[in-house]
């Protein structure tokens, strides 16, 4: 058997011959590959990214292609970007990302068809009770139809729950809700399912993670909605849990979260952790990576215990490109640092994948 000393000696000789340092030689094997670690358990891992960051930064594109099995366009499919005017559809940026993802063997996940917070102003100006049904169908079928057969999944609706607005089912106030009532969501799911029968269809929502008043209200409202949709045969496949965590955040109650996930799974739905990152901006910079990575590990080790959780998407891959950055003040709550080197959070994710129970097979429609 070769001793560690001999092995290091050989490594040094190799390094000298090839003019690279032993440290560099060791690097590739040392960096956990998240896509691969997750895939061993039939879990999918990926990240959200913008077209600009992937197209203009080759090193970043390479990191995404290496670490991910699924790519989510961070903004390019949101109504505000995609359809700035009623008769103007700008598919090019999302098309570019979709083609790039396919060329690298990554799946593509659509975010999002309807988002009350992401609609351009013209929408509220044109929607009436008389035309809402037609406008909603038109948008959903045009966009979902454009990517027919190319989408792994769609967030059909995003952030539609907001119990404080006092509407039936705890729904967020929106032009669609006012015009069509809660059934606007059913209409969106049915239209998406007709336009792209193979894509998995998700309700994606926020603030479902913590044991505070908001978390309790949202989990209850989401479960109530999901039950209603299952009873009325709405073609929904799963729940997306955004999981924008906070490093020094509200109380985390593993038991409550487990029960919630189990109830969702009990309805025959899958779960995607769809926008994971850790907001660490309240912490001093030197504490951020440590606190973020342990918050991420604590969360994932609970969540991945539930076999219905089929995947994890981080909202960004590197802290060079995070929506939480403000100027030079960068978050550490993503897997790679700003130089695309592994951050402690990458090791937290890899460890959580390693410790997760294996799913019998990857979940597909
Ligand atoms: C964010 C993007 O990351 C930002 O670049 C953009 O300016 C605003 O939207 N929940 C969601 C995502 O569902 O779409 C949001 O993405 C982050 C919060």
Boltz pocket constraint, residues with backbone or C-beta under 6 A from the ligand:
constraints:
  - pocket:
      binder: B
      contacts: [[A, 74], [A, 75], [A, 158], [A, 242], [A, 275], [A, 323]]
      max_distance: 6.0
